[in-house]
Amino acid sequence: MKQSDQYQRAYDLGREVSVTRATPGGVKRLSVAVLLRDPDKGRRTAMEINQISDLVKSAVGFDQARNDNVTVISRKFAGATDAAAGPAWYDNAWLPVLARNGTAILIALLVLLLGVRPIAKALMKKREDATTRPAFGQPIGEVDGEGAPAGIGVAPPVSLDQLENTRGYDDRIGAVRGFTRDNPTRAALAVRDMIKADAK
């Protein structure tokens, strides 16, 4: 009789899997500050502040091991009397309007002083120069005792004979200017006749 033996060997290793999940939103440290308003008359006692501090600690979940901190202070607030006193002068609604109008007035004065006044002076000077300048062809003389220039007077009217008798070019130009000044209508008619003659 034949005997057979069978052996089975297993080489399994034991293993253990561990999963750790942190709780989301964990609090590491808590700091709370509370400011109380003092009553209108008197101040809060230390016992009242300690009671309110204990109330706040229990409301927020105070933990000494976590090094949490709770601070309670009592102070005076701005009362109704301060509000009734009215806003400060720089908080008034009329201040921006006043500043804008003042700036506009200042700019207008600067434009008048720096822009218009020099232009007006220049125009007045030109007008004075035009009034004191002697007519063309008149001699410039010295000022007489009455304050008027001695050589400047009303020029006699220029006639057509004087225009024909002038010899120099400058004299003839002066005579033509005097004639057109004294007889503007006749000068215009003469120019019209010359244009018609050239057209023919």
Salt bridges, closest charged atoms under 4 A:
ASP38 OD2 - ARG43 NE 3.69
ASP68 OD2 - ARG66 NH2 2.71
ASP182 OD1 - ARG181 NE 3.46
ASP193 OD1 - ARG192 NE 3.92
